Amino acid sequence: MLSFILWLGLLFLCWPLALLALVLYPLFWLLTLPFRLIGIGVEGVFELLRAIVMLPARILRGSPSR
């Protein structure tokens, strides 16, 4: 909601810049999408490596007592 109010203020003060931002935002989102997907993949690989490294400690810890 705040971003919409800021965009309306920008539209009121400088409407060409606001319209340019409105047009360029989807293009910017499309350009950054591959980097987000790569980030998700890299995060998954790091979580897998962390799980592999922590596996011996989890096995030696045993089952939790209730």
VMD Tcl script that builds the backbone (N, CA, C; Angstrom):
set m [mol new atoms 198]
animate dup $m
set s [atomselect $m all]
$s set {name element resname resid chain x y z} {
  {N N MET 1 A 0.829 -1.182 0.000}
  {CA C MET 1 A 0.000 0.000 0.000}
  {C C MET 1 A 0.879 1.255 0.000}
  {N N LEU 2 A 1.958 1.198 0.760}
  {CA C LEU 2 A 2.849 2.353 0.830}
  {C C LEU 2 A 3.505 2.628 -0.511}
  {N N SER 3 A 3.883 1.557 -1.215}
  {CA C SER 3 A 4.511 1.766 -2.525}
  {C C SER 3 A 3.530 2.390 -3.508}
  {N N PHE 4 A 2.259 2.032 -3.403}
  {CA C PHE 4 A 1.248 2.634 -4.273}
  {C C PHE 4 A 1.074 4.119 -3.966}
  {N N ILE 5 A 1.092 4.464 -2.695}
  {CA C ILE 5 A 0.963 5.876 -2.307}
  {C C ILE 5 A 2.184 6.659 -2.769}
  {N N LEU 6 A 3.373 6.054 -2.645}
  {CA C LEU 6 A 4.578 6.721 -3.143}
  {C C LEU 6 A 4.528 6.896 -4.659}
  {N N TRP 7 A 4.002 5.890 -5.362}
  {CA C TRP 7 A 3.889 6.005 -6.806}
  {C C TRP 7 A 2.896 7.114 -7.176}
  {N N LEU 8 A 1.798 7.229 -6.431}
  {CA C LEU 8 A 0.841 8.309 -6.695}
  {C C LEU 8 A 1.473 9.676 -6.442}
  {N N GLY 9 A 2.288 9.788 -5.401}
  {CA C GLY 9 A 2.995 11.043 -5.152}
  {C C GLY 9 A 3.956 11.368 -6.269}
  {N N LEU 10 A 4.661 10.362 -6.757}
  {CA C LEU 10 A 5.557 10.566 -7.889}
  {C C LEU 10 A 4.779 10.952 -9.139}
  {N N LEU 11 A 3.614 10.340 -9.319}
  {CA C LEU 11 A 2.771 10.679 -10.462}
  {C C LEU 11 A 2.311 12.131 -10.379}
  {N N PHE 12 A 1.987 12.578 -9.197}
  {CA C PHE 12 A 1.523 13.954 -9.015}
  {C C PHE 12 A 2.662 14.950 -9.222}
  {N N LEU 13 A 3.853 14.632 -8.718}
  {CA C LEU 13 A 4.965 15.567 -8.793}
  {C C LEU 13 A 5.686 15.531 -10.143}
  {N N CYS 14 A 5.879 14.342 -10.682}
  {CA C CYS 14 A 6.645 14.218 -11.910}
  {C C CYS 14 A 6.069 13.054 -12.717}
  {N N TRP 15 A 4.988 13.306 -13.442}
  {CA C TRP 15 A 4.273 12.229 -14.105}
  {C C TRP 15 A 5.073 11.522 -15.192}
  {N N PRO 16 A 5.994 12.165 -15.937}
  {CA C PRO 16 A 6.746 11.364 -16.918}
  {C C PRO 16 A 7.641 10.313 -16.260}
  {N N LEU 17 A 8.262 10.686 -15.133}
  {CA C LEU 17 A 9.109 9.732 -14.417}
  {C C LEU 17 A 8.272 8.595 -13.842}
  {N N ALA 18 A 7.085 8.907 -13.348}
  {CA C ALA 18 A 6.210 7.872 -12.799}
  {C C ALA 18 A 5.757 6.911 -13.892}
  {N N LEU 19 A 5.421 7.420 -15.048}
  {CA C LEU 19 A 5.009 6.547 -16.146}
  {C C LEU 19 A 6.180 5.706 -16.646}
  {N N LEU 20 A 7.365 6.283 -16.665}
  {CA C LEU 20 A 8.554 5.528 -17.058}
  {C C LEU 20 A 8.825 4.399 -16.062}
  {N N ALA 21 A 8.664 4.698 -14.784}
  {CA C ALA 21 A 8.850 3.663 -13.757}
  {C C ALA 21 A 7.802 2.568 -13.904}
  {N N LEU 22 A 6.593 2.947 -14.243}
  {CA C LEU 22 A 5.524 1.972 -14.418}
  {C C LEU 22 A 5.798 1.049 -15.600}
  {N N VAL 23 A 6.395 1.569 -16.655}
  {CA C VAL 23 A 6.701 0.768 -17.835}
  {C C VAL 23 A 7.956 -0.067 -17.616}
  {N N LEU 24 A 8.980 0.488 -16.943}
  {CA C LEU 24 A 10.253 -0.214 -16.800}
  {C C LEU 24 A 10.257 -1.269 -15.693}
  {N N TYR 25 A 9.352 -1.181 -14.734}
  {CA C TYR 25 A 9.351 -2.135 -13.625}
  {C C TYR 25 A 9.160 -3.579 -14.101}
  {N N PRO 26 A 8.180 -3.866 -14.970}
  {CA C PRO 26 A 8.059 -5.263 -15.439}
  {C C PRO 26 A 9.280 -5.728 -16.227}
  {N N LEU 27 A 9.898 -4.849 -16.987}
  {CA C LEU 27 A 11.107 -5.228 -17.721}
  {C C LEU 27 A 12.251 -5.539 -16.765}
  {N N PHE 28 A 12.398 -4.727 -15.730}
  {CA C PHE 28 A 13.432 -4.961 -14.720}
  {C C PHE 28 A 13.179 -6.285 -14.002}
  {N N TRP 29 A 11.901 -6.575 -13.719}
  {CA C TRP 29 A 11.544 -7.818 -13.044}
  {C C TRP 29 A 11.909 -9.010 -13.921}
  {N N LEU 30 A 11.635 -8.912 -15.219}
  {CA C LEU 30 A 11.981 -9.998 -16.128}
  {C C LEU 30 A 13.491 -10.177 -16.256}
  {N N LEU 31 A 14.235 -9.080 -16.226}
  {CA C LEU 31 A 15.691 -9.181 -16.330}
  {C C LEU 31 A 16.310 -9.811 -15.088}
  {N N THR 32 A 15.738 -9.569 -13.919}
  {CA C THR 32 A 16.308 -10.112 -12.687}
  {C C THR 32 A 15.803 -11.508 -12.360}
  {N N LEU 33 A 14.803 -11.996 -13.079}
  {CA C LEU 33 A 14.241 -13.316 -12.798}
  {C C LEU 33 A 15.277 -14.444 -12.909}
  {N N PRO 34 A 16.130 -14.489 -13.938}
  {CA C PRO 34 A 17.138 -15.570 -13.975}
  {C C PRO 34 A 18.083 -15.548 -12.775}
  {N N PHE 35 A 18.431 -14.365 -12.295}
  {CA C PHE 35 A 19.318 -14.283 -11.133}
  {C C PHE 35 A 18.628 -14.815 -9.879}
  {N N ARG 36 A 17.332 -14.584 -9.763}
  {CA C ARG 36 A 16.593 -15.134 -8.625}
  {C C ARG 36 A 16.554 -16.649 -8.691}
  {N N LEU 37 A 16.321 -17.185 -9.901}
  {CA C LEU 37 A 16.283 -18.640 -10.055}
  {C C LEU 37 A 17.644 -19.260 -9.749}
  {N N ILE 38 A 18.716 -18.623 -10.189}
  {CA C ILE 38 A 20.066 -19.102 -9.871}
  {C C ILE 38 A 20.288 -19.052 -8.358}
  {N N GLY 39 A 19.816 -17.995 -7.719}
  {CA C GLY 39 A 19.949 -17.879 -6.266}
  {C C GLY 39 A 19.216 -18.982 -5.530}
  {N N ILE 40 A 18.027 -19.340 -6.019}
  {CA C ILE 40 A 17.279 -20.434 -5.392}
  {C C ILE 40 A 18.041 -21.744 -5.551}
  {N N GLY 41 A 18.600 -21.968 -6.732}
  {CA C GLY 41 A 19.379 -23.193 -6.961}
  {C C GLY 41 A 20.618 -23.264 -6.107}
  {N N VAL 42 A 21.340 -22.159 -5.992}
  {CA C VAL 42 A 22.557 -22.128 -5.176}
  {C C VAL 42 A 22.212 -22.341 -3.704}
  {N N GLU 43 A 21.126 -21.747 -3.263}
  {CA C GLU 43 A 20.700 -21.946 -1.876}
  {C C GLU 43 A 20.359 -23.408 -1.616}
  {N N GLY 44 A 19.721 -24.064 -2.581}
  {CA C GLY 44 A 19.420 -25.485 -2.447}
  {C C GLY 44 A 20.673 -26.336 -2.366}
  {N N VAL 45 A 21.674 -26.015 -3.176}
  {CA C VAL 45 A 22.936 -26.763 -3.134}
  {C C VAL 45 A 23.613 -26.578 -1.786}
  {N N PHE 46 A 23.626 -25.371 -1.260}
  {CA C PHE 46 A 24.247 -25.141 0.047}
  {C C PHE 46 A 23.496 -25.866 1.165}
  {N N GLU 47 A 22.177 -25.918 1.079}
  {CA C GLU 47 A 21.414 -26.655 2.086}
  {C C GLU 47 A 21.710 -28.153 2.002}
  {N N LEU 48 A 21.861 -28.662 0.778}
  {CA C LEU 48 A 22.217 -30.072 0.617}
  {C C LEU 48 A 23.595 -30.357 1.210}
  {N N LEU 49 A 24.568 -29.495 0.921}
  {CA C LEU 49 A 25.912 -29.679 1.489}
  {C C LEU 49 A 25.883 -29.599 3.011}
  {N N ARG 50 A 25.100 -28.689 3.548}
  {CA C ARG 50 A 24.987 -28.566 5.004}
  {C C ARG 50 A 24.375 -29.828 5.601}
  {N N ALA 51 A 23.357 -30.376 4.933}
  {CA C ALA 51 A 22.739 -31.605 5.434}
  {C C ALA 51 A 23.709 -32.770 5.379}
  {N N ILE 52 A 24.517 -32.838 4.323}
  {CA C ILE 52 A 25.500 -33.925 4.209}
  {C C ILE 52 A 26.562 -33.795 5.295}
  {N N VAL 53 A 27.046 -32.585 5.545}
  {CA C VAL 53 A 28.086 -32.379 6.560}
  {C C VAL 53 A 27.535 -32.646 7.956}
  {N N MET 54 A 26.280 -32.292 8.222}
  {CA C MET 54 A 25.709 -32.457 9.554}
  {C C MET 54 A 25.152 -33.857 9.802}
  {N N LEU 55 A 25.116 -34.710 8.772}
  {CA C LEU 55 A 24.533 -36.040 8.929}
  {C C LEU 55 A 25.216 -36.884 9.999}
  {N N PRO 56 A 26.553 -36.945 10.058}
  {CA C PRO 56 A 27.163 -37.752 11.122}
  {C C PRO 56 A 26.780 -37.279 12.532}
  {N N ALA 57 A 26.702 -35.995 12.725}
  {CA C ALA 57 A 26.324 -35.482 14.047}
  {C C ALA 57 A 24.881 -35.853 14.378}
  {N N ARG 58 A 24.018 -35.836 13.384}
  {CA C ARG 58 A 22.618 -36.194 13.631}
  {C C ARG 58 A 22.490 -37.677 13.939}
  {N N ILE 59 A 23.315 -38.499 13.277}
  {CA C ILE 59 A 23.265 -39.938 13.527}
  {C C ILE 59 A 23.801 -40.249 14.925}
  {N N LEU 60 A 24.922 -39.621 15.314}
  {CA C LEU 60 A 25.517 -39.875 16.623}
  {C C LEU 60 A 24.669 -39.334 17.765}
  {N N ARG 61 A 23.896 -38.308 17.496}
  {CA C ARG 61 A 23.041 -37.740 18.538}
  {C C ARG 61 A 21.958 -38.724 18.937}
  {N N GLY 62 A 21.484 -39.524 18.021}
  {CA C GLY 62 A 20.452 -40.531 18.324}
  {C C GLY 62 A 19.060 -39.925 18.310}
  {N N SER 63 A 18.114 -40.737 18.714}
  {CA C SER 63 A 16.727 -40.269 18.727}
  {C C SER 63 A 16.474 -39.442 19.979}
  {N N PRO 64 A 15.617 -38.467 19.873}
  {CA C PRO 64 A 15.320 -37.639 21.059}
  {C C PRO 64 A 14.535 -38.433 22.090}
  {N N SER 65 A 14.907 -38.291 23.351}
  {CA C SER 65 A 14.204 -39.020 24.421}
  {C C SER 65 A 12.932 -38.245 24.788}
  {N N ARG 66 A 11.888 -39.023 25.030}
  {CA C ARG 66 A 10.596 -38.373 25.349}
  {C C ARG 66 A 10.176 -38.691 26.749}
}
mol reanalyze $m
mol bondsrecalc $m
mol representation Tube
mol addrep $m
